Amino acid sequence: MNEKVQLYLSQILFHINKINEKLFNIDSFSIYTSKQNEDNRLVIERCLITIGEAVNSIKKVELNNLLNNTKEIIGFKNLIVYAYDRIDDAIV
């Protein structure tokens, strides 16, 4: 595994941990979607976008199927970025 792939994997892990941190005390969907939690939702969406970009970069560099569900991860990132007006918090 080359250094670029290792960097992308570390970025993915960092952003997964950041999402877990932001969701730690949220125990209901109504709290997640509340106005008070808007900043956390924005951070989570940004993390998901970054994860999708890193997965896409790995897919371009690493020919072996290093990760599972890359098509779905990249597709979800594209939904957040390009179809933002149609995305629902329940989907994210």
Summary of the structure (lengths in Angstrom):
residues: 92
radius of gyration: 14.3
end to end distance: 30.9
largest distance: 43.1
contacts: 233
relative contact order: 0.16
helix: 74%
strand: 0%
